[in-house]
Amino acid sequence: MDAMLGARVQTQQNKRTRHHSHETSLWSSGFGMKLEPITPFLGKYRPFVGRCCQTCTPKSWESLFHRSITDLGFCDVILVKEENTRFRGWLVRRLCYFLWSMEQHIPPCRDAPQKIMESSGVQRIISGRAPGGAGEGQVPGLVKKEVQRILDHIQAPPRPLLLRLFSWVLLRLLNCLFLNVQLHKGHMKMVHKAAQAGSPLVLLSTHKSLLDGILLPFVLFTQGLGVLRVAWNPHTCSPALRALLRKLGALFLPPEASLSLDSSEGVLARAVVQAAIEQLLVGRQPLLIFLEEPPGIRGPRLSALGQAWLGAVVQAVQAGIVPDAVLVPVAVTYDLAPDALPDVHHASTPLGLWTGALAVLRSLRSCWGRSHRACVRVHLAQPFSLQEYTVNARSCWGSRQTLEQLLQPLVLGQWTVVPDTEKEQEWTPVTGPLLALKEEDQLLVRRLSRHVLNASVASSAVMSTAIMAALLLFKHQKGVFLSRLLGEFSWLTEETLLRGFDVGFSGQLRCLVRHTLGLLQAHVALLRVHQGDLVVVPRPGPGLTHLARLSAELLPAFLSEAVGACAVRGLLAGRVPPEGRWELQGVELLSQRELHRQVLLLLHLLPQDLLLLQPCRSSYCYCQEVLDRLIQCGLLVAEESPGSRPACDTGRRVSAKLLWKPSGDFTDSDSDDFEEAEGRYFRLSQQSRCPDFLLFLCRLLSPLLQAFAQAAAFLCQGQLPDTEVGYTEQLFQFLQATAQEEGFFECVDPKLTTSAIWTFRDLGVLQQTPGPAGPMLQLSPTFASRDSQEKLEQFIRQFICS
């Protein structure tokens, strides 16, 4: 069928004009098929996601949750009717948005600048008792003016009338852009319960769109949490836009705060920032911090600016300014993020008022031109105590080694045993505010941010566009009949739900698939074939790159199985040819020791920014979880090792070992003897669905692994030494040229290119040396030979399923 569909696609591409008009009629005709109604997805099991870590915060896990809140359901935040106001009547129904906005309560902000000026840290600098103070040659009056200038750059008192007018405009805008903005009432009840306990709220969020900084404050404002203070990135906004956002509650880090520790301007700016955060926490004003970098940034996933703001919160709690703070992981997921805003963000100039207005108009025009609007889901995970996390998390710290120490000898064949230690990989730079903390507190902030981001991603719902993109990209890139696609969409939805991840949609299957394909219309083609059925074909070229970005949202739900599937592929690579029959692969015995080794190798290779493993969990625990997932999903079947006692024999076993343990002598494998577990064997299941499922899981990681393999192949062609930006551009152009030849566009992504270069730098393949134009990259002597480069490429390709 693949050959028939490929020939049909080629024929259609030669007749673009006629195909375009015919395709338009197919989109507008509702697929031209009559299908029976399908049971709504709301009738299926939907997990309640977002529980906090039971290891690090056991008291919060128990106290800030109740089973009854799981049944509260969802609400549409932007659905405002006459019933949401105090008035009734014909005119109210037409002015309900405006009346609702005018009725919102905005708590007053009293004397915040004066309290910041009187804080102990700022007063020490003004009086000259701290470095950078008036005692070092500065006049106290001038220092006060400088403090006021820095404070004006950080924040401004919110304007109630402006907030209400902005809420009214934003409500109308969101109703034009999106079909709905869903929020779980149970999540909101947990946050309200935590706020009533008396501790300030600090919301730590992912960052999928520039619209997040406006959408999240609006959503929480409508739910009665007051004015949310948002820590914005000053580099993304023009001065005029920053002035407007400050009046709406935004916070901006002054540029002087990133100066060196011995700079008097830096010391003063950091003291003012710390005092401003302390006053926000004392006043119990909710604070929103983005832990991810803005979309479109070629850099680390974790935001250095977000860690700087989080470090100020941690410092305030440890100094006793407030006894505790409640942290709330937050995430926003879109069917499709607004197209215009990321385009503006990619520009070299910051987003201004006029460019922002043009972006909004462009988004509105694109929404008016299409019949399908995107949906949005806002997720608030279970709150937890910062003080409790600080006490418990320090006991989980252990020794770590760099990627070069762990993996380079294994890649070159010098070692065969994987070291029993954790990987240390930190790509996010430490900025000035975070450098001012003690080294132990810096480590606490970095691991806390990774822990919270893991919780935010785990609580995010998988949207329909992510499921559809994964099916079209990794299973049916040559095309699929619509009747078959309906069944597979339902199958992948159920698999996602069974793994404890929620989905961001509900309704009849036919309507969901039609809505999703309508959103992906720019990247998907519909072709009519015999008997009235339709073929859905991904458009070749850059459209595949866009589908790969969307499908990445599905990866967290299947990450353990994907790592395990690639590890099995690497284990079989040296035994069975990749094109060998499944029956031949199923004959091979796979020991648990070998599987653990392959999983560890892949975990060390994959970036921490992708894995987002919880710092409180060891790699061994994660390896065991990967193995358990492969068994649960039916890909691996336990096999009796030669000469061993059958696993089904439940008779009493006589052992010379103690049948009891001293009190407190518990390990991660407490229920099973470790040596016995190491001797277990498995085979690949022979069920008919297993080959396709294993291939699908392997392909979820193929964009990243293909980018790594192409980067290894490019080592002998790259022009080195070069700056990091220059070499990144070289590699990206190589990926584009290779994609044009081989048709593999999934890895042509600037973020994957950057991840490959940084991973090779950590692995010791590339070395960074100082140069006149900045740090320069050059090939290390270890990988200067072609033999070492081929070993690296072969090591990576063993995990890739073609």
Order of alpha helices (4+ residues) and beta strands (2+ residues): alpha-alpha-alpha-beta-alpha-alpha-alpha-alpha-alpha-alpha-beta-alpha-beta-alpha-beta-alpha-beta-alpha-beta-alpha-beta-alpha-alpha-beta-beta-alpha-beta-alpha-beta-alpha-alpha-alpha-beta-alpha-alpha-beta-beta-alpha-alpha-alpha-beta-alpha-alpha-alpha-beta-alpha-beta-alpha-alpha-beta-alpha-alpha-beta-beta-alpha
